[in-house]
Amino acid sequence: MEKIKIAIQKSGRLSEKSIDLLTECGIKVSNGNRKLKTEARNFPMEILFLRDDDIPQYVEQGVADIGILGENEVWEKDKEVDVIEKLGFGNCRLSLAIPKDEDYTGLDYFNGKRIATSYPKILNKFFQVKGIDVTIEELGGSVEIATGIGLADAIFDIVSTGSTLLMNGLKEVESIIRSEAVLICNKKLSPAKTALLDQLLFRIKAHKNGQGKKYVLLNAPNEVIPDIVRLLPGMRSPSILPLADEGWSSVHSVISDDDFWEIIDELKRHGAEGILVVPIEKMIL
């Protein structure tokens, strides 16, 4: 049977989350001895563990069929691959940072400055559009120490919480782009591998649809059901089932975590009782 080959980061911030995503999709992967290649036990898939900045090239050349990596690496490497799904984890921003004691006056501050980064293409394109002349110092890692050792006047790097910047005497002054983990694929997949990719995408979307959602079951008098329904739109509309007690119904629906407490308070105010809230693992639309 033909297998689809997926490349994921062998270590770093996206590695474990990529494995977790495959697990949530029902794909069993074992890499206990940190091999660079392994196979799923219950899905026709081979997993390659690579450096994240190598993944676009491997996918472009067909060594891997698909890959999970940060969108920032896709932009920086600029390879001929398709981004087919945003995955909702690994969120970060690429930002400009300067020494914390410097007075920042806007983007013109960077005119004539040296900026250290691991993302020279993204940065160069940004400043070209802005018409600002900068010197870019390309580094493979440890970008945040560049100002402290006199290599650069500023840095351009990934920021998640900002704590690393503070530890190195820097402050974030401009957020340039936002990035998250994405699924990319080779532009020339065979029909058999395209079918496998479609199966994987179906599972990924079911997992994503369930995130940040709660399944709600409640009982309410029939006379307040119209008010309850207005509060609970559900996936299409709430399910309403009659109870053994005459004049009462059970209402089933889905709500967002963001709206949870506000909606629950409103439901109680309208007469809902016996409210049961259940986490959703998967949701197929």
C-alpha positions in Angstrom: 0.0 0.0 0.0 1.3 3.5 -0.9 2.2 5.7 2.1 2.1 9.4 2.5 5.3 10.9 3.9 5.0 13.8 6.4 7.9 15.9 7.6 7.7 17.5 11.1 10.1 19.3 13.2 12.5 16.9 15.0 12.9 19.3 18.0 11.7 22.7 19.1 8.4 24.5 19.7 6.3 22.7 17.1 7.6 19.1 17.5 5.5 17.8 20.3 2.4 19.7 19.1 2.7 18.1 15.7 2.9 14.6 17.2 -0.1 15.6 19.4 -2.1 16.6 16.4 -1.5 13.3 14.7 -2.5 11.5 17.9 -5.7 13.5 18.0 -6.3 12.4 14.4 -6.2 8.8 15.6 -2.7 8.2 14.0 -0.4 6.3 16.3 3.2 7.4 16.1 6.2 6.1 18.1 9.5 7.8 18.2 10.9 6.8 21.5 14.5 6.5 20.5 14.4 9.7 18.5 14.8 8.1 15.1 14.8 10.4 12.0 12.1 8.3 10.4 9.3 6.1 11.6 5.9 4.8 10.5 2.4 5.1 11.8 1.0 1.9 13.2 -2.6 2.3 12.0 -2.4 4.7 9.0 -0.4 4.5 5.8 2.0 7.3 6.8 5.7 7.6 7.1 7.0 10.4 9.4 10.3 12.2 8.8 11.8 14.3 11.6 13.7 17.2 10.2 14.9 20.7 10.9 12.0 23.0 10.4 13.8 25.3 7.9 14.6 22.2 5.8 11.0 21.1 5.5 9.9 23.4 2.6 12.8 22.1 0.4 12.1 18.5 1.2 8.4 18.9 0.4 9.1 20.9 -2.8 11.4 18.2 -4.0 9.0 15.4 -3.1 11.2 13.7 -0.5 8.3 14.4 1.8 4.7 14.7 0.5 3.4 17.0 3.2 4.9 18.9 6.2 4.0 20.7 9.4 6.0 23.9 10.2 5.6 27.5 11.1 4.2 29.7 8.4 7.2 32.0 8.9 9.5 29.4 7.6 7.3 28.9 4.5 7.5 32.7 3.8 11.3 32.8 4.4 12.2 29.8 2.3 9.8 30.7 -0.5 9.7 27.3 -2.0 7.1 25.9 -4.5 4.7 24.3 -2.0 1.0 24.8 -1.2 -0.2 25.9 2.2 -3.4 23.8 2.6 -4.4 24.2 6.2 -3.7 26.5 9.2 -3.5 24.3 12.3 -4.2 26.7 15.1 -1.1 26.2 17.3 2.4 27.5 17.4 1.1 31.1 17.2 3.8 33.7 17.3 4.8 37.0 15.8 7.9 38.2 14.0 8.9 41.5 15.6 11.6 44.2 15.6 13.3 44.8 19.0 15.9 47.3 20.2 17.9 47.8 23.4 15.4 48.7 26.1 17.1 52.0 27.0 16.8 53.3 23.4 14.2 55.9 22.5 12.0 54.6 19.7 10.7 57.2 17.3 9.0 55.0 14.6 10.2 52.9 11.7 12.6 55.7 10.6 14.6 54.8 13.7 16.0 51.8 11.7 17.3 53.9 8.8 21.0 53.0 8.5 20.9 50.5 11.3 22.2 47.0 11.4 19.5 44.4 12.2 20.3 40.8 13.1 17.8 38.1 12.1 17.3 34.5 10.9 14.6 35.7 8.5 16.5 38.0 6.1 14.1 37.6 3.1 11.0 38.6 5.1 12.9 41.5 6.7 14.4 42.8 3.5 11.1 42.7 1.7 9.4 44.6 4.6 12.0 47.4 4.6 12.1 47.6 0.8 8.4 48.3 0.7 8.8 50.9 3.4 11.7 52.6 1.6 14.1 52.3 4.6 17.7 51.4 4.1 19.0 48.8 6.6 21.9 46.4 6.8 20.8 42.8 7.6 23.1 40.5 9.6 21.9 37.0 8.9 22.3 34.6 11.9 21.4 31.0 12.3 20.4 31.3 16.0 20.9 33.2 19.3 19.7 36.3 17.5 18.7 38.0 20.8 22.3 38.4 21.9 23.4 40.3 18.7 22.9 43.8 20.2 24.6 42.9 23.5 27.8 41.8 21.7 27.9 44.7 19.3 27.0 42.8 16.1 23.8 44.7 15.5 21.7 47.7 16.6 18.4 45.8 16.6 17.0 42.3 16.0 14.1 40.8 14.0 13.0 37.5 15.5 10.1 35.3 16.7 8.3 36.6 19.8 5.9 34.5 21.8 5.7 35.9 25.3 8.5 38.5 25.1 10.3 37.1 28.1 13.4 36.2 26.1 13.7 39.8 24.9 13.5 41.1 28.4 16.1 38.7 29.6 18.5 40.1 27.0 17.8 43.8 27.6 15.5 44.3 24.6 12.1 45.7 24.0 9.7 44.9 21.2 8.8 48.0 19.1 7.2 46.7 15.9 5.2 43.5 15.2 5.6 42.8 11.5 3.7 39.6 10.8 1.9 36.9 12.7 2.5 33.2 12.1 1.1 29.8 13.2 1.7 26.2 12.3 0.5 25.2 8.8 0.2 22.0 6.8 2.0 22.3 3.4 2.1 19.8 0.5 4.0 19.1 -2.7 2.3 20.5 -5.8 2.4 17.2 -7.6 0.9 14.5 -5.4 -0.3 11.3 -6.9 -4.0 10.5 -6.9 -3.4 7.8 -4.2 -1.5 10.3 -1.9 -4.0 13.0 -2.6 -6.7 10.6 -1.3 -4.7 10.0 1.9 -4.1 13.7 2.4 -7.9 14.2 2.1 -8.4 11.6 4.8 -5.9 13.4 7.1 -7.4 16.8 6.4 -10.9 15.5 7.3 -9.5 14.3 10.7 -7.6 17.6 11.3 -10.7 19.7 10.6 -12.9 17.5 12.9 -10.3 18.1 15.7 -10.1 21.8 15.0 -13.9 22.2 14.9 -14.1 20.7 18.4 -11.5 23.1 19.9 -12.9 25.9 22.0 -16.4 24.4 22.0 -18.7 22.9 24.7 -21.7 20.6 24.3 -24.6 21.8 26.5 -27.6 19.8 27.6 -30.3 21.4 29.7 -34.0 21.0 30.7 -36.5 23.9 30.5 -40.2 24.5 30.5 -41.7 24.5 27.1 -42.9 28.1 27.3 -39.4 29.4 27.6 -37.9 27.2 24.8 -38.1 30.0 22.2 -36.0 32.2 24.4 -33.5 29.4 25.1 -33.2 28.7 21.4 -32.3 32.3 20.7 -29.4 31.9 23.1 -28.1 28.6 21.7 -27.6 28.7 17.9 -25.8 25.4 17.8 -24.1 24.0 14.7 -27.4 24.5 12.7 -30.0 24.8 15.4 -30.4 23.2 18.9 -31.9 19.8 19.3 -35.2 19.8 21.3 -36.5 16.5 22.9 -39.6 16.1 25.0 -39.1 14.9 28.6 -41.3 12.4 30.4 -42.6 15.3 32.6 -45.3 17.0 30.6 -44.6 20.6 29.6 -40.7 20.2 29.8 -38.1 19.6 27.1 -34.4 18.8 26.9 -32.3 21.2 24.7 -28.9 20.1 23.3 -26.5 22.5 21.6 -22.9 23.7 21.1 -21.4 26.9 22.5 -18.0 28.6 22.3 -15.7 28.8 25.3 -15.6 32.6 24.8 -19.3 32.9 25.3 -19.7 30.1 27.9 -20.3 31.9 31.2 -22.3 34.8 29.7 -24.7 32.3 28.0 -24.9 30.0 31.0 -26.0 33.0 33.2 -28.6 33.9 30.6 -29.9 30.3 30.4 -30.4 30.2 34.1 -32.2 33.5 34.1 -34.6 32.2 31.5 -35.5 29.1 33.5 -33.1 26.4 32.4 -32.3 23.7 34.9 -30.0 20.7 35.1 -27.4 22.2 32.8 -24.8 19.7 31.8 -21.6 20.9 30.0 -19.4 18.4 28.2 -16.0 19.0 26.4 -16.0 18.2 22.7 -13.1 16.1 21.4 -14.1 16.1 17.7 -16.9 17.8 15.7 -17.7 16.8 12.1 -19.7 19.5 10.3 
